[in-house]
């Protein structure tokens, strides 16, 4: 018996699959560099972070991007100046889902999700 559903056997299902694949988040753009997203990426001023932000407004350990299921989320690590997503400060210690084209601002540095 075949496993045929409306999602796999209809034009609407195929269209939804195509949309979800095209909007998948896969990397972070920072200082004209592509950084592949993995299970967890730390961001901050300290050199032990995966992404080092050379900016005095960034905390030593500012934020983290983490993969949860099939999506990526950002969380501020109680930074002094906050983490901004598309111009809005994200709540401290709360995971916020990232989408393609989102702009993360830490201090005066911008990182773009692609």
N, C-alpha and C positions, 0 to 999 in steps of 0.2 A: 504494500500500500504506500503510495506516494504522500509526502508531507507537503501538500499544496494548500496554501492559504491565500486570502485576498492580498496580503502584503507581498507575496512572491509571484502571484499569477495575475495581477491586474496592472493597468497603466498607472493608477494612483499609487499602488505599492511600489512600483519601480521608480516613480518620480520621488516618493518620500525617501527611498534608499539613496537616490542620487543627491538629493538635497542634504541629507545627513552626512554623506561622505564629503561633499564639497565644503561644509561648514565645520569640519572636524579641526580642532585645535591641535597643532603639532609642533610649533616652535615659537620662540620669543625673539623679537628683534631688539637689540640693544647696542648702541654705538656702531651701527651699520654691520653688526654681526648677527648671524643666525645661531640661536642656541636651541638645540633639540630639547623638547620637554621630555622628562623622564618621571619616574614615580614621585620624586620630591626634589625641588630646587630651592635652596636658601638664597636670600637676597639681603645684602647689607654692606656696611662700610668695612668690616673686618675681613682680612684676607682668607679666612677659612670658609667663607661663603662660596657657593657655586657661581653667583653673579655678584661681583664686587662693584659697588656704586661709590665712586670717588667724589663724594659730596658731603660737606659738613652738616647738611640738614638730614642726612640719612643716619639712622641708628646703626650700631655695630652689627646687630642681628635684627633687621628691620621687618622682613616679611618672609613668607614661604608660599611657594606654589606647589600644590600636591594633587596627585591624580587620585580620584575617588571613583571607583567603577570605571566608566568610559569618559569621564569629564575631568576637567582641571578646575581647581578652586584656589583662590588666594586668601591668605589669612595674615593680618597684621600681628606682629609679635610685641604688642604693647610699646610701639615705637614712640619716641618723643614728639615727632611732628606728624604722625599719621601716614597712612597709605591711601592714595586716591585712585579710584577706578572711574575713568571717563569724567573726571572733574569732581566727583563726589567722594567724600571721605568714607571709607568702609568702616563698619563697626569693629572695634578692637576684639580680638579673640573670637571672631565669627568667620566661618568660611563663606566666601562669595564666589559663585560660579563665573568662570571666564568664558567669553565667546570670541570668535574670530573678529579681529578689528578693535578689540578693547585696548584702551590706553591706560597703563599703570604709571602713576607718577609717584616717585620717591624723591623727596627734596625737590631739586630742579631737573631731575633726570626723568625721561620718559622711556618706557618699555612698551612695545606693541605686541599683542598676541596675534599670531597668524596661523 
